[in-house]
Amino acid sequence: MYTSLEAVACNWLVNLAILLGICADDLIGKFFGLWFPIMAFVTLGFEHRIANMYFIPAAILTREYLSPDHISLIGHDALDLLTWSTMRTNNLIVVTLGNIVGGCSLSDSCTGLHLKKR
């Protein structure tokens, strides 16, 4: 449940960045309009499907190179859950649905406000 809420908030911020980039007139406005929402979702650690499709496979492929200190820090149980099937079922499906909801909520509300002004 928490992962899906992070995914909704993440894609809301990504779509906000796109909207601010489109609405800005000059290059500096476009840069900061894109920069701050993306910086916020990365800093807050929100879940984005495209980012997860890089970071989780990187963790799966490099886990055999962990030192014993790292393994004790992370825990054997957490490493046992880090598999290709759990990546799909526990993360990508949930995050994709959350990203869809987050993207649709912002774009639908902006479209509704735009049509209401007419």
C-alpha positions as CSV (number, residue, x, y, z in Angstrom):
1,M,0.0,0.0,0.0
2,Y,2.8,2.4,0.9
3,T,4.6,1.6,-2.4
4,S,1.5,2.5,-4.4
5,L,1.1,5.8,-2.6
6,E,4.8,6.6,-3.3
7,A,4.2,5.8,-6.9
8,V,1.1,8.1,-7.1
9,A,3.0,11.0,-5.6
10,C,6.0,10.3,-7.8
11,N,4.2,10.4,-11.1
12,W,2.2,13.4,-9.9
13,L,5.5,15.2,-9.5
14,V,6.8,14.0,-12.8
15,N,3.7,15.2,-14.6
16,L,3.9,18.5,-12.7
17,A,7.5,18.9,-14.0
18,I,6.2,18.3,-17.6
19,L,3.4,20.8,-17.1
20,L,5.7,23.4,-15.7
21,G,8.2,22.8,-18.5
22,I,5.5,23.3,-21.1
23,C,4.0,26.4,-19.5
24,A,7.3,28.2,-19.0
25,D,8.3,30.8,-21.7
26,D,12.0,31.0,-21.3
27,L,14.8,28.5,-20.9
28,I,15.5,29.3,-17.2
29,G,11.8,28.9,-16.4
30,K,11.7,25.5,-18.2
31,F,14.9,24.4,-16.4
32,F,13.7,25.2,-12.9
33,G,10.1,24.0,-13.7
34,L,11.6,20.6,-14.6
35,W,14.3,20.5,-12.0
36,F,12.4,21.1,-8.7
37,P,9.6,18.5,-9.1
38,I,12.1,15.8,-10.3
39,M,14.5,16.7,-7.5
40,A,11.7,16.4,-5.0
41,F,10.7,12.9,-6.1
42,V,14.3,11.7,-6.1
43,T,15.0,13.2,-2.7
44,L,11.9,11.8,-1.1
45,G,12.7,8.4,-2.5
46,F,9.4,7.9,-4.4
47,E,8.8,4.9,-6.6
48,H,9.0,5.3,-10.3
49,R,8.7,2.3,-12.7
50,I,11.4,3.4,-15.1
51,A,13.9,4.1,-12.3
52,N,13.0,0.8,-10.6
53,M,13.6,-1.1,-13.9
54,Y,17.3,0.0,-13.6
55,F,18.0,0.0,-9.8
56,I,16.4,-3.4,-8.9
57,P,18.1,-5.4,-11.6
58,A,21.3,-3.7,-10.7
59,A,20.9,-4.8,-7.1
60,I,20.0,-8.4,-8.2
61,L,23.0,-8.7,-10.5
62,T,25.5,-7.3,-8.0
63,R,24.3,-9.0,-4.8
64,E,26.7,-11.9,-5.2
65,Y,29.6,-9.4,-4.9
66,L,28.5,-8.1,-1.4
67,S,31.0,-8.5,1.4
68,P,30.0,-10.3,4.6
69,D,29.7,-6.9,6.3
70,H,27.2,-5.7,3.8
71,I,25.2,-8.9,4.0
72,S,25.0,-8.7,7.7
73,L,23.9,-5.0,7.4
74,I,21.2,-5.8,4.8
75,G,20.1,-9.1,6.2
76,H,19.8,-12.5,4.6
77,D,16.0,-12.4,4.6
78,A,16.0,-9.2,2.5
79,L,18.5,-10.6,0.1
80,D,16.5,-13.8,-0.3
81,L,13.5,-11.7,-1.3
82,L,15.5,-9.9,-4.0
83,T,14.6,-12.0,-7.1
84,W,13.3,-11.4,-10.6
85,S,9.8,-12.7,-9.7
86,T,9.4,-10.6,-6.6
87,M,10.6,-7.6,-8.5
88,R,7.7,-8.0,-10.9
89,T,5.0,-9.0,-8.4
90,N,5.9,-6.9,-5.4
91,N,7.2,-3.8,-7.1
92,L,6.7,-3.3,-10.8
93,I,3.0,-4.1,-11.0
94,V,2.1,-2.1,-7.9
95,V,4.3,0.9,-8.9
96,T,3.0,0.9,-12.5
97,L,-0.6,1.1,-11.3
98,G,0.3,3.9,-8.8
99,N,2.2,5.8,-11.6
100,I,-0.9,5.5,-13.8
101,V,-3.2,6.8,-11.1
102,G,-0.8,9.7,-10.3
103,G,-0.4,10.7,-13.9
104,C,-4.1,10.5,-14.6
105,S,-5.1,12.5,-11.5
106,L,-2.9,15.5,-12.4
107,S,-3.6,15.5,-16.1
108,D,-7.3,15.0,-15.6
109,S,-7.5,17.8,-13.0
110,C,-5.6,20.2,-15.3
111,T,-7.8,19.3,-18.3
112,G,-10.9,19.9,-16.2
113,L,-9.6,23.3,-15.0
114,H,-8.8,24.3,-18.6
115,L,-12.2,23.3,-19.9
116,K,-13.9,25.0,-17.0
117,K,-12.4,28.3,-18.0
118,R,-13.9,28.2,-21.5
